[in-house]
Amino acid sequence: MLYRAIRKLTPVGIDYQSVVFFLLDLKQRTFPLSEASRPVACHIIDSTQDQWFRILSLAYPAQQFHLRMQHDCQQCHIAIVDGNLVGYAWVTTSPCHISEINFTLPVGLGRLYIYDCFVESAYRGQGIYQSLLMTIIADYRKRRWPNQYRTACIGAEPDNTASIRGIKRAGFEEFTRARYVHVGQFSRWYGVNSLIAHMSENRPDQVVSD
Ligand SMILES: CC(C)(COP(=O)(O)OP(=O)(O)OC[C@H]1O[C@@H](n2cnc3c(N)ncnc32)[C@H](O)[C@@H]1OP(=O)(O)O)[C@@H](O)C(=O)NCCC(=O)NCCS
């Protein structure tokens, strides 16, 4: 709310946006953190044989969807209820540009970033988003090759209450609020350094000393 008010007060030419980032430690012992309120069948779309591939691809500008699907580091997880495709969430294991704050998030080895999530309006408020996120977390927690995943990250705009509640119910904890200020030629980001450190490959706790 406050950030919206600030945006309204700023003179023309000044842009101010923020995204709240949440992290989840995939190595923690207690799992799952809570029960999904609505268990949902979720799986990864497969471009070669998946019946849902065509349906979802129609929802996107064709080029964007197919470009994403070409990359092994990007996967689309979908939620199916009563035989209908009711939601999706994309996962990337390589750096991701977040247009809302014009920021490229590093996604290093063992990290994943969940983005572009959606649940059909008729199915909202039933815990489908939470289930989708929990399925993704469980999936990456199990993966051992080519590397073990340690951190999952997701972002939401501060006023997206439904998204933030679903994210928290899936076990994520708020980590930082990234702010982007853009005035003419001048751009500045606040609150991103700790996130960059966490999502990059060379985290301090990974440095090995001989
Ligand atoms: C955000 C979104 C994915 C949530 O999907 P969902 O399946 O309805 O989420 P859940 O059922 O898991 O609900 C999550 C929480 O939000 C609450 N909620 C759902 N719709 C809500 C609404 N319109 N207003 C306030 N809270 C809402 C739910 O009650 C639940 O809270 P609770 O656990 O305390 O009861 C869905 O609303 C959506 O697709 N929105 C448009 C796209 C979007 O914002 N994507 C997220 C980008 S990060």
The ligand as a Tripos MOL2 file, in Angstrom:
@<TRIPOS>MOLECULE
LIG
   48    50     1     0     0
SMALL
NO_CHARGES

@<TRIPOS>ATOM
      1 C1         -1.7320  -15.8470   -6.5150 C.3       1 LIG1
      2 C2         -2.4860  -17.0860   -6.9710 C.3       1 LIG1
      3 C3         -1.5400  -17.9870   -7.7730 C.3       1 LIG1
      4 C4         -2.9650  -17.8230   -5.7170 C.3       1 LIG1
      5 O1         -3.5760  -19.0320   -6.1180 O.3       1 LIG1
      6 P1         -4.5780  -19.8520   -5.1500 P.3       1 LIG1
      7 O2         -4.5960  -21.2700   -5.6010 O.co2     1 LIG1
      8 O3         -5.8560  -19.1510   -5.0490 O.co2     1 LIG1
      9 O4         -3.8250  -19.7570   -3.7790 O.3       1 LIG1
     10 P2         -4.1800  -20.5980   -2.4920 P.3       1 LIG1
     11 O5         -5.5440  -21.2230   -2.6300 O.co2     1 LIG1
     12 O6         -3.0100  -21.4620   -2.1720 O.co2     1 LIG1
     13 O7         -4.3740  -19.4610   -1.4510 O.3       1 LIG1
     14 C5         -3.3310  -18.8120   -0.8510 C.3       1 LIG1
     15 C6         -3.8800  -17.8960    0.2150 C.3       1 LIG1
     16 O8         -4.4090  -16.7200   -0.4010 O.3       1 LIG1
     17 C7         -5.7460  -16.5580    0.0330 C.3       1 LIG1
     18 N1         -6.4430  -15.9600   -1.0750 N.ar      1 LIG1
     19 C8         -6.8240  -16.5430   -2.2130 C.ar      1 LIG1
     20 N2         -7.4210  -15.6540   -3.0060 N.ar      1 LIG1
     21 C9         -7.3880  -14.4880   -2.3120 C.ar      1 LIG1
     22 C10        -7.8380  -13.1730   -2.5750 C.ar      1 LIG1
     23 N3         -8.4430  -12.8740   -3.7310 N.pl3     1 LIG1
     24 N4         -7.6290  -12.2120   -1.6360 N.ar      1 LIG1
     25 C11        -6.9930  -12.5040   -0.4830 C.ar      1 LIG1
     26 N5         -6.5440  -13.7230   -0.1840 N.ar      1 LIG1
     27 C12        -6.7470  -14.6830   -1.0870 C.ar      1 LIG1
     28 C13        -6.2380  -17.9150    0.3810 C.3       1 LIG1
     29 O9         -7.3480  -17.8680    1.2380 O.3       1 LIG1
     30 C14        -5.0130  -18.4930    1.0300 C.3       1 LIG1
     31 O10        -4.8610  -17.9770    2.3230 O.3       1 LIG1
     32 P3         -5.1150  -18.9170    3.6050 P.3       1 LIG1
     33 O11        -4.1640  -20.0510    3.4250 O.co2     1 LIG1
     34 O12        -4.7900  -18.0880    4.7660 O.co2     1 LIG1
     35 O13        -6.5480  -19.3360    3.5000 O.co2     1 LIG1
     36 C15        -3.7310  -16.7210   -7.8140 C.3       1 LIG1
     37 O14        -4.5230  -15.8160   -7.0850 O.3       1 LIG1
     38 C16        -3.3820  -16.1060   -9.1650 C.2       1 LIG1
     39 O15        -3.1690  -16.8180  -10.1400 O.2       1 LIG1
     40 N6         -3.3210  -14.7610   -9.2200 N.am      1 LIG1
     41 C17        -2.9820  -14.0640  -10.4590 C.3       1 LIG1
     42 C18        -1.5190  -14.2420  -10.8710 C.3       1 LIG1
     43 C19        -0.5550  -14.0070   -9.7140 C.2       1 LIG1
     44 O16        -0.7210  -13.0620   -8.9400 O.2       1 LIG1
     45 N7          0.4740  -14.8410   -9.6280 N.am      1 LIG1
     46 C20         1.4510  -14.8320   -8.5760 C.3       1 LIG1
     47 C21         2.6470  -14.0570   -9.0030 C.3       1 LIG1
     48 S1          3.8960  -14.2270   -7.7450 S.3       1 LIG1
@<TRIPOS>BOND
     1     1     2 1
     2     2     3 1
     3     2     4 1
     4     2    36 1
     5     4     5 1
     6     5     6 1
     7     6     7 2
     8     6     8 1
     9     6     9 1
    10     9    10 1
    11    10    11 2
    12    10    12 1
    13    10    13 1
    14    13    14 1
    15    14    15 1
    16    15    16 1
    17    15    30 1
    18    16    17 1
    19    17    18 1
    20    17    28 1
    21    18    19 ar
    22    18    27 ar
    23    19    20 ar
    24    20    21 ar
    25    21    22 ar
    26    21    27 ar
    27    22    23 1
    28    22    24 ar
    29    24    25 ar
    30    25    26 ar
    31    26    27 ar
    32    28    29 1
    33    28    30 1
    34    30    31 1
    35    31    32 1
    36    32    33 2
    37    32    34 1
    38    32    35 1
    39    36    37 1
    40    36    38 1
    41    38    39 2
    42    38    40 1
    43    40    41 1
    44    41    42 1
    45    42    43 1
    46    43    44 2
    47    43    45 1
    48    45    46 1
    49    46    47 1
    50    47    48 1
@<TRIPOS>SUBSTRUCTURE
     1 LIG1         1 GROUP 0 **** ****
